[in-house]
Amino acid sequence: MVNSQARNGTKNKKTSPGFKRYLTFSTFIMNEQFDLLIDSYLANKVGIAPGFLSAALSAGLQQNIRHLQEKELMTAAGIGNERVKDADQKMRGDKIYWLDKTHDNPFENEFLQQAEDFISHLNRTCYAGINAYEFHYAVYEEGRFYKRHKDQFRNDSNRKYSLITYLNENWLEEDGGQLELYENDAVQHILPRSKTAVLFKSDETEHAVLEARRSRMSITGWLKRV
């Protein structure tokens, strides 16, 4: 079971009334975003929370991606659960790097802690039974895309929900790169704007990433039951 864990530095935790009020307010705001994501998913099969990340965390994660790019650590994404490389990137054109707490990166760890907090909230309010997760950074450079697909593998049903969080400042319609979602005969487009999170069922919702006209950054992940 994925449970919320104590944040780093709890041994030196501040105890002033002002700090406690700040924590209470921050928790309230975060739970509001969690509820917005869940409630909009229940209503529309696609959850959207425009303020899922704080501005500071979004900026820190963008900084991480730029550092990974400078070090040439991001690699072409695979297809399927055997990480088969799409050498010519005809199906998907993003480059990725997996998040891991062992990297000991403060922004990465803060994001993963928030993901765990959301999972705990989802399990508590919806009895979702999520007990694992995985996330990676994803960058689509100009001209790159991902064709229509589902996120769940044919021979592995562990992925239950897809959770995408966007890291792009001042993204406009003309920048392309929209997340395109298909539900029966309806098509929905979501701009990949900074701080926004999107939630949908991995085995149900077909989706695509339209061609980006400038570099497009996100964290893509899956909430799993193993």
N, C-alpha and C positions, 0 to 999 in steps of 0.2 A: 504494500500500500504506500502511495506517495503521500507523505504528510509534510506540513509546514515544519521547517527546521529553524532553530535559533540562528539569527544572523551573526556574522563574525563580530567579535568585539563585545560580546555580551558580558564579559567579566568586568568591563569598564563602562557598563551601561549607565547613562545619565539618569538621574532620578528627580530632577527639578520639575516643578509643576508645569512650567512652560514647555519643557521637552515632552512631558507626558501628553499635554494637550495637542502638541504637534503630531505625535504618533497617533493619537486618537483621530485627529482630523485626516491625516494621511490614509489611515485604514478605512475611514468612511468614504473618502474619494475613490480609493482603489476598489472597495466593494461595490460602489456605484457603477464603475466601469465593468466589473465582473458581471453584475446583474444585467447591465445593458447588453453585454455580449451574449449572455445566455437567453435573455428575454427576446431579443431580436432574432436569435436562432430559432427559438420555439415558435415564433410567429411566422417566420419566412423561410426557414431551413437554411438561412445564411445569417450569421450573427455579425454585427459591425459595432465596434466601439472606437470612436475617433480619438479618444484620449487615453488609450490603454497604457501607453508609455508616458513617462514624464519627459519634458523637453531635455533635461540633463541626461537622462539615460539614453534617449534617442541619439543625442549628440555623441555620447561616449561610444555607443555601438557603431556609429558611422566612422568614428576615429579608428576603432578596431579594424573595420573593413579596409580602410585606406592603408593601414599598417600592413595587413595581410597582403594586399595588392603590391605594395612596395617590395615586400619580401618574396613575392611570387609564390605564395603558399596556397592560393586558391586554385582548385583543379576543376577540370571539366566534369560536370555531373554525369552520373551513370543512369541507366534505364533499368527498372526492375530491381528486385531485391538481391541480385547477384552483382550489383554495381557495374553492369555492363556499360562500357563506354560508348557514347554516341560520337564516334571519332569525327564525323563531318558535321555534327550538331544539326542534323536535319529535323530531329524531333524536339530537342530542347537545347537551348544555347547558353544556359547559365553556368557560372563557376561557383563552387561551394567550398565551405570549410566547416567542419562539425564543431559545435560547441561542447565544452567539457569542463567540469569544475576543476579538474586537475591542472588546467591552464593557469589557474590562480589569477585570472584577470578580474578586476573589481566590477567592471560593467557587465561582463559575461555572467559572473556569479550573481549579480543583482537581477539580471534578466531571468536566469534559471530559478532563482528563489521566487520571483514573481510568478513564473509559470507554475511552480509547485503550489504557491498560495492559490492560484486560480484553480488548479486541479482539486485541491482540498475543498474549495468553495463549490465547484461543480459536483463533486461527489456528495457533499453534504446536502446540497439543495436539490439535486436531480438523481441521486443514487446511480451515478454513471459507472462506478466500479473501475475507474482509471487507476492504474498502479505503475505506470512507466511512461517514459516520453523520450523523444529525441528531437534535436533541433540543429539546423545548420544555417550559416550565413549564405545568402544567394545574391549574386550580382549578374544582371543582364546588361551587357554593354550595348552601345548603340547598334541597332539592327538585329538584336537577338530576341528570341521568343520561345514559347513552349506550346506545342500543339495540344489540342483537346485530349484530355485523359482523366482517369480517376487515380486517386492516391493509394488505394489499397491493392496489394499484390494479389494475383490470382491464387497463389499457393500459400498465402500467409494473411490471416484475417486479424492480426493483432492491432493494426491501426484502426482506431475508432473515430477520432476527430482530427481534422487538419486545422492548425492554428498558424496563421501568417501575420507577421507584424512588420509594418513598413517603416522605412528610414529615409524617406526622400523629402527634402525641404522644397517648398514652393513648386510642387508638381502641378502641371497644367494639362488640360485635355490634349493640347498639341504635342505634349511630350510622349504620347502613346503609352505603352506598357500597362494598359489596364488589365486587371484581373477580370476575365470573362467567365461567367457562370451560367450553366444551362439547367433549366428546370422545366421539363416537359417542352412546351413550345416557347417558353419565355427565356429571354437572355438578359442577364444583369451585368452591368459594368461598374467596377469599383476602381477609383484612382488610387495608386499606391502612395498615399500621402503620409508623411512622417507622423508617428505616434499611433496610427490607426491599426487595429487588429481585426482580423476576419476569422470566423469559425464556421466550419461545415463538416458534414459527415464524410469520412474518407471513402467509404464504399458506395456512396450514393450520388454525390455531386460531381458531375463532369465539369471541367473547367480548363481554361487556357490562359496563357499570358500573351497579350498582343505585342507586336513588335515595339521595342523601346526606341525612342528617338534621342535619348540620352541615358547615361548610366543610371541603372535602377537597382536599389539596394533593399534587402529585406532579411528577416529571419523567418525561415519556414520550418515547421515542425509538426509532429504528430503525437497525439495523446493516445496511449496504448493500453490494452488489457492483455496481460501475458500470463 
